[in-house]
Amino acid sequence: MQIIYTPGGDVVAVMKAKEAVLTEAALARYVAESPDSNLAVRMLRDVANANEQAEQRAEEAAEAAAVNSI
């Protein structure tokens, strides 16, 4: 994982796909054990959304590559 500090003062974590999946699984387990943790619930939602968007982009790229190879 790489941590990037933006000029606006935000922090961005860049992960490999395997790291993102492990992070989502760990957060899901934590939320299951601590459902009252609002921060963990929000983090899980954000990580899950990011993973879904990355998966969708990968599928779209694969479909475009398949169409272009015909």
N, C-alpha and C positions, 0 to 999 in steps of 0.2 A: 504494500500500500504506500502511496505517496501522498503527502500532505502539502497542499498549495495554499499560500496566504495571498489573498487578492488585495489590490490597492485599496479597496473599500473597507478592508478590515475583516472580511469574511474568511472562513477556512473551508477548503474543499478537500475531501478525501477521494483519491483515485485508486480503484482496486481492480485487480484481475477478477475475471468472472468467478473463479473458484473461491476467492476471498469474499466476494459479495454474497455468494450463496451461503457460505459458512456464517457470515455476519447475520444474514436473515434468519438462519436456523437458530443461532444463539439468542437473538432477540425474541424469536417466537417462543422459545423455551422459557426465557425470563418473563415474558408477558404472561405466559400460561401460569407460572408460579406466583407472579406479582401483578395481577390484573389492575390493581389500583395505581400503578405507576404510570401517570399520564405521559411523562417524558418517554418512557420505553415504548408505550403504545404509539406515540407519534413517530418515534424513530423507526419502529417496525413498519408502520404505514409508508413512510418515506422510502425506506430501503426496498420494500416490496414493490412500490410504484416504479422506482428506478430500475429494478431488475426486470420488471415487466416491459418497460419501455426499451431497454437494451435488447431483450429477447425479440420484441416486435421489429426493431430495426434490423437485427440479424436475419430474421425470417424474410423481411422485405428485400434485403440485399441478396440473399440466396435466391429468391424468386427472380429478381432482376438479372442475376448472373445466369440463371437457367434459361430465361427468355433470350438473352443476348447470345447464348451459345448455340441456339437453334439456327 
